[in-house]
Amino acid sequence: MIRYVKLENYKSLVHLEVDFMKNQKKPKNMVLIYGENGIGKSNFANSFYTLNETMQTMSAKELLKKWLEKINYQNENIEKKIKRAFKDTKAIIDDCKTIDSKENMVLEYGFVCNKKNGVYRIEMDNEEIVSEKLEYVFNKNQTCFFDINRENQKINTNIFHDKNYYQEFLELLDKYWGKHSFLSILSYEIEDKKKEYMEKKISENLYEILVYLKTMCTKIKGGNHREFGIIGTHHNMLESLEEGKIPLKLRKELAKNEFLLNEFFTSLYSDIKNVYYKTTIEESEIKYKLFVKKMIYGKLKDIDFALESTGTQNILELIPYFISACEGQTVIIDELDTGIHDLLVKNLLECISKYVTGQLIITTHNTMLIDSSIPHEDIYVFETNSKAEKELIAITEFEGRIHKNNNPQNKYLKGIYGGIPMASDIDFDWLVDNLK
């Protein structure tokens, strides 16, 4: 769970600090973030995905090398697409550092993992990583695991079980750090040498932090309506709910997914009477595709799920994220309400809020949620001043200045919390005449 976030020179967020533990003993299980278009909601959500990217650069380097060898540099367009998919540190900086900023970009996250507090901070200039620091609990005390910059390497030797491997890792740091982070190098080592080998070489605490940070689930909206992110679910089959192929031995897992989807959609939609998979067996595999049995003009029809509305398909994509949040993981969803009816979103979140044992952070424009059963202290608004300096503030911080008779939704829509569009009238007659 995320305790706090500090961002400096990250996209449009030049300096932002937000505390998800203010006046509380533990981080909030659910956080709703509002703000006008372009204020920085998506950028804030995107920062969690960027954090994950910084831990994948070493692996991406090897994958990129293999893919480029495979295509043999014959197609420049394919080569460019592959390089965008497997980002190195310089590409991350180019994509994320605030335009024309002279100061360094900083991502800092206070978190709770297995009921223990930690802090991870990474700082980059225009070319590479310049400092990286991790604090976490070791032997019941919070301690610095490592603090690395261009001048010094402070590493707690207790986070390594094997002295020989520690020396090997120091050589890797000397060779790669700056182009890759400590956590990226360590992550690649685990992938390359396998989990069982590495568990004997590094402390359990260090391993659990890496797993926590790498498996934060993100669903982010990008430019040109593209989506990207990570599903860190413990249930691999939840990543392909609509159709796919699986080994015969996973037949029971498919039946569990079918039961889950049937319960989910028949609860949400009065006209959906059943949700099921049509399956065929091909050699040693099961090929499956999702269908719904739907009431249409008094008759039950079998409908391919691919023909369902955009909103219904979006809900299907959200299910793995909801399950992950209920199983204790940290989940960040940008524009959760895209294409989904306001009342349906309200009902969904009011329901799931009772069962989130991890953390669910979402950005939204659905103002009905402000008047839902979700606590007001869990609702945040991006506010900006005349200098375009931004803050992310819980609406409860405004309560002392506002008349109690107005409900929170009305207060937000009247601009009392900030974070709403303040547009002038547009003269379409003049615009049309001007085109002529």
N, C-alpha and C positions, 0 to 999 in steps of 0.2 A: 504494500500500500504506500502511496505517496504522501509524505508529510508536508513537504513544501517544494516549490520550484523557483529557481533563480535563472533568468535568461538575460544575457547581455549581447547586443548586436546580433541577434538571431532574427533574420528576415525583418519584419516590420516592428519587432519587439526589441527596441534599443536597450531598455532597462525595465525588467518586469520581475517582481517578487510576489508570490502568492503563498499564503499559509493555509493549508487544509486541516490544521489542528488548532486554530485560534480558539481559545476558551474551551478546549476539549482535551480529554485525556488520551484520545487516540484519533488517527486520521478518519475523516468522514468516509463512510462506505459508498455514498453516492454524491456526485457533484454535477450540477447542471450549470452550464455557462451560456449566458446570453450576451448579445451585443449587435450593433448594426453591421451591415455588410461591409467587409473590408477592414474591420477594426482590429482583427488579429486572432479571432477564435480558431480558425483552421491552422494558423501558424503555431499557436500554442499547442494544439493537438498534435501537429506535425513534429514538434520537438521531441516527443517520445519515440516516434519512428526514427528520427535522426539519431537519437541515442543508440538505438539498436543498430543502425547502419554503421556507427563508429566501432561497434564490436564485431563487425563482419568483414572489415576491409582486408584482413589477411586471408580469410577464406575466399573472398571475392577475387583477390589477386590470382590465386591458383585456379579458380573456376574460369576466370577470364582467359588465362593462358591456355587452358584446355580447349575452350570454345574457339578461340582464335586459331589454334592449330587445326581444329576440326574443319573450319570453313576455309582455312588456308588463305585468308586475306583476299578472297576472290570477289567479295561483295562489300563495298564500302558502307552501304546503308545498313546491312545486317551487322557489320562490325560496330557501327555507331550505336545501334540499339543494344547490342550486347554490353558495350562499355557503360551505357546508361544504367543497365540492369545491375551490373557488378561495379558499384562505385568504389573508388579509392578515396583517401582522405582529402585530396585536393579537389576532387569532384564534389564531395560533400560541402566543403568550404565554399566553393564557387556557387553552389545551389542555395546555401543557407545563410551565409554571412550578409549582414545588412549592407545594402548598396552604398558605396563610397565611405564606409566606416573605416576610420584609421585605427581604432582600438580593436582589441582581440574579441573573438566570439567566445562566450562562456555558456556552458550548460551545467547546471548544478541541481542535483535532486537529493532531497532528504527522503528516506524511505523506511518502511518497517518490513522486515523479512523474518518470518518465524518468530514474531513478537520481539525482535531485536532491532534497535535503531541503527541506521547507517547513513552515510553521505557519500555520494560519488560526484566528482567535479572534473570536467575536462575543458581545456582552454586551447583555442587555435588561433594562429595569426592568418595571414593571407595564403600561406603555403602548407603548413603542417601543424601538428600538435606541439604546443610549447609547455604545457604542464598537465598533470593528471594526478588525482588524489582519491584514495578510497579509505573511509573509516567504517569500522564495523565492530561487533562484539567478539572478543576472544577471551576465553576463560572468564566469562561473566563481566568483563570490563570492556567498555568501548575504547578501541585503540586504533592507531593509524596502521593500516595494512601496507600502504605504500604512498609515497609523495615524491613524484618525479618531475623534474624540469630539465632545462638544457644544461644547467650547471651541476645539479646534484641528483643522486638516486638514493632515496631513503626507503629501504624495503625491510619490513619486519620478517626476519628469517623464520619465525615460528609458523608462518603460513605455508611453509614448505616442510614436508616430512622427510624428504630425501635430499641430503646435502649435495650429492653428485648432480641430481636433477636441478637443484637450485643454481649451481654453477653453469649448467647448460642453459638454463633460462636467462641468466644474466648475459650470456653471450648473444642470445636472441634479442634481448633488449638493446644491447649495444649496437647490434646490426640493424634492427628494424624500428625501434621506438622513434616516434616523431612522424614517420610515414604511417605507422600503425600504433594503436594504443596498447597498453599493458593487457587490458581485457581482450582485445582483438587477437593478440599473439597467443594468449592463454586459451582462448576459445578455439583457435586453429589447432593448437597442440592437442586439445581434447578430441577434436574431430579426426586428427591425423593418427593419434596414438591410442584412441579408444578410451571410453569412460573408465573401465575397470583398471587400466594401467595408471591413469592420471589420479584416480582416487587414492592410490598408494603414495603418490608424489606430493599432493597438495592437501591442505587442511580442508575439512568438511565445510567450515565456515566460508572459505574462499569459493569453494565449488557451489554452495547454495546461493551465494550472491550472484555469481555468473548466470546460473540457471534462472534466478528470479528476473534479472534485468533483461536477459535474452528472450524470455517467454512472456513479457508484457504484451498483451494483445492490443493491436492498433488497427483501426479502420478509418482511413483518411481520404478526404476528397482532394483531388488535385486539379490542375488546369485541364481544359478541354474535356471536362466531365469524367476524367479517368479516376479510378479508385486504386488504392494500394494499401498495404498493411501486412500485419502478421497475425495469424491465429495460433496462439500458444496453447491450444487445448490439449488435455491429456487423452482425448478420444480422437484418434486419427481420422476415423470415418466421418466425424462431424464436419470435416473440411470439404467433403464432396457429398452433400445431401441430395442434390437433384438427380444426378446420374453418375454412373461410373462402372468400373470392373473391380471385383475383389476375389481373393482365393475362396474356395468352397469352405474352408475352415472358419471363415468369418461370417457364415450364414446367421449365427445367433446375434452378432453385432448389428447386422443389417435389420434383423427383426426388432431389436431394441430401438434403433433409429426410427423405424416405421411406427412403432408404438408412440414414441415421443412426438413425432410430427402429427400423428392423428389426434392425440390429446391436445396439442397446441392449437392447431388450426380449427378443429371442431369447436373449441372453446371461444375462439375469436370471431368466427364467421357462422352465422345462422344457416346459410345456404350450403355450407360444406358439411357433408354427412360422413365422409370417410376419406382418409388419406392413406395411400398404399403404394407399394412398389410393384411394377410389372417386371418379372425377372425371366431371364433365359440362361441356360447353362451352356457354356462354350468350353469344351475340354475340361480343364480343372478350375475354371473361373465362373463366377456369377456376374452376368451383365444386368444392371438394374436401372430403372428409370421411374421417376416419381409421377404419380397421377392423383387426381382428386375425384371423388364421386360427389357431384354437385346438383342441387335442385334448381332446375331451369324451367319456368312455366309449368310447374307441377310434375315434371318428369326428372328422374335421376339420370344424369349424364356422366360418363367417364371422360374427364378432361386431362390432357397432358398438362402438367404443371407449368411447362414452358409457355403455355398460352395464357396463364394467369396475368393479372395486372402488374404493372411495375412495382406498386406498393406492396403487393402480396409477395412478389419475388424478393423485394428488399427485406421483408420480415424473415423470409427463409435464410437470407444471408446473415441476419443478426443473431439467429438462434445460437450458433457456436459461441458467440461473444457473451450472450446472456448466461449460458451454461458455465462458461469459464469464470465469470464474475461470481456466480453462485458457488463455485468450487474453490474460492479463495484467491483467484488471480486478479491482477490489476488490468483493467480493460479501459481503453480510450476509444470513443467513437465520435467521429466528426459528422455533424449534421445527421443525427440519427433519424430525424423525422422526414427525410427526403421521400416524397411520394406517398407517405402514409397519412391517413386521416388523423386530424388533431385528437379526436376523442379516442381513437384506437391507440395512439401513442400514449395518451394519458392513462388509459386502462392498463396498458402493458407495463409502464414504469411504476405505477402505483402497486401493481402486483409484484413485480420483481424486487422492489425496494425492501420487501419483507424478508427476502431470502439471500440478498447479497452478503456473502461472508468475506469477499475480497473487496474490490473497489471498482466502481463504475463511474467514469468521468465522460460526460457527453457535452457536445455543443448543440444548441437548438435555437429555433425561432418560435417554437410553439408556446405561446404565452399562457395557454390553458394550464400548463404544468405549474405555473406560479401559484395557482389557486387549487392545486391538488393536495393530497395528503402528505406529499414530500415535505419535510421540514424546511422552513424558510432559511435556516442557517446553511442549508446545502445548496442554495441557489445563489449564483455569482453573476455579476454583470461587469462587462468591460466598460470602463469610464475613461474619457479622454478630456484633457483641458485644451486651452487655446494654443498651447505649444505642441499639441499632439502627443503629450506625455500620457502614458496609459497605465491604468491600475485595474486589477481584477479584484472586485470587492463583493463580499457577501451582502445580500440585501438587508440583513438584520442590522448591519452597521449604519443603515439609514433610518431605522425605526424611530429613534428618539427625536428626529426632526420632522416627522410626518404625522398628520392628523390620523387618529386611530380608526375613524369611521370609513376611510377609503380602503378597499381591499387591495392586496399586493399587486394583482394583475392590473387594476386601474392605475395604480401608482406608477407601474412600469410604463404603461402605454402613454401616460401623461408626461413622461420624461423625468420623473422625480428621481429615479435611480440612474438616469443617463442610459447610454447604450441603445438608443433608438435613432432611426434615420430622421434627420431634420431637413427635409426636401422643400424647395420652393415650388410654386405652381409652374407647370410647363404649358406654354402657349402653343398648342399643336397647329392652330390656324397659321400662325406666323412661321412655324417650321415647314409646313407644307408649301406655303407661298414662297418661302425662301428656296425650296427645291426647284420650283418652277422658274 
